[in-house]
Amino acid sequence: MKGKNHYDIIVVGAGPAGEAAAMNAKKKGRSVAVVNDLKHVGGNCTHWATIPSKALRHAVKQVMQFNSNPMFRDVGEARKLSFQQILKQAERVVSSQVAMRTDFYDRNHIPVISGRGVFLDAHTLKLEGKRTRLSADNFIIATGSRPYHPPDVDFDHPRLFDSDTILSLDFSPRKVTIIGAGVIGCEYASIFGGLGAKVELINPATSLLSFLDFEISGALSYHLRDLGVRSRHNEDYESIEYFDDYVVTYLKSGKKIKSDIVLWANGRTGNTNGLGLEKLGIEANERGQIAVDRTYKTDVDNIYAAGDVIGWPALAGAAYDQGRSASNAIVDPEACTHVDEVATGIFTIPEISTLGATEAELSAAKIPYEVGKAFFKNTARAQITGEQVGMLKLIFHFETLELLGIHCFGDQASEIVHIGQAILRQPAPANSIKYFIDTTFNYPTMAEAYRTAALDGLNRVF
């Protein structure tokens, strides 16, 4: 029976996917409520993952710029900040994000109900530890993810951290071991390396972020080494020995690494434990992720899921679009689109962003291609800002000149890639790299690297 606690849609989770789903459904005339088990809105993205780590990275980068710029030597000596000092900057950003997102819900009259939701059936949710029951015609699960914790690692030890608890670190370590060299591991390797720590990055693969274009991966390895990061490739974690003031990591190869702290950055798990999904016939996989179809519907017709809880690509920007699409599947099916083209944004120092095919993929598919490059050191804007490290690499079809891949390494890479994305998505022949030659770019800008790269590529074809 429908009552005052009944809604058209209940969204479980207030991170990027949940926020987008709720706002979209509300603006399209549906009654919506959000159930949030955290103290504030924003989800893990705002409080422990994307926002804090990127704010930390920016603060470290600012210190590095100050210390490397000879102009500032006239006003003072090189500075060294502690982890606690840069953490204050991250805390300010998180507070600003929470205030802004709380206002979004207030202005759109969307109630945010505090508590952990547990499904009783496909239309009823109970708040754990409370008598409150909520019902809805449809649900969208957007509970996000958390760091994966293997059972043999003691995460209660004060020298052992994951990518959430690292934000509670109350001293500046001199030596850091990071287990896992994925995106999170590489980003924190940049942060600690930028703070002057010696970093041991344990990587089971043969190279860093092997899904990247080989030149981009190689550039990342070079610049991490320059920051004092030692990447130990083809190495696997065996065990950890804990002491009061240090930790020893044992690798399967027999190596031992002593460090002040260990940061576990080896995967994430969907937040599905305790949701009561088994009562609905929804089964999460071994990493707590929920399977959905291309409209983000689960195995139950009125229950949808979006964001990190469904797995790939587990990026905040994609989660927004997935949440919006999931709600559209309910309120506006013609507007529902599947998110399958996502630019990779990796906030190392310098940052990386890519979209489309790599050289290795095109070679394996026997597709004729050519490459055009623009090195940032040759652009006026980079010379002005002093951010001369990096390049833009365009991969295009040898015959049709169709843009096939965009790979960028350097300052503002995650911004620069989206110019190419707009062209990559166009139907032929509008997706030709000739666009970048026929278009007038502001000068001096980083955007004009597209014209330089396109000219470089065409000179190799004609």
Secondary structure, 3 states (H helix, E strand, C coil): CCCCCEEEEEEECCCHHHHHHHHHHHHCCCCEEEEECCCCCCHHHHHCCHHHHHHHHHHHHHHHHHHHCHHHHHCCCCCCCCHHHHHHHHHHHHHHHHHHHHHHHHHCCCCEEECCEEEEECCEEEECCCCCEEEEEEEEECCCEEECCCCCCCCCCCCEEECCHHHHCCCCCCEEEEECCCHHHHHHHHHHHHCCCEEEEECCCCCCCCCCCHHHHHHHHHHHHHCCEEEECCCCEEEEEECCCCEEEEECCCCEEEECEEEECCCEEECCCCCCHHHCCCCCCCCCCCCCCCCCECCCCCEEECHHHHCCCCCHHHHHHHHHHHHHHHHCHHHCCCCCCCCEEECCCCCEEEEECCHHHHHHCCCCEEEEEEEHHHCHHHHHHCCCCEEEEEEEECCCCEEEEEEEEECCHHHHHHHHHHHHCCCCCCCECHHHHHCCCCCCCCCCHHHHHHHHHHHHHC
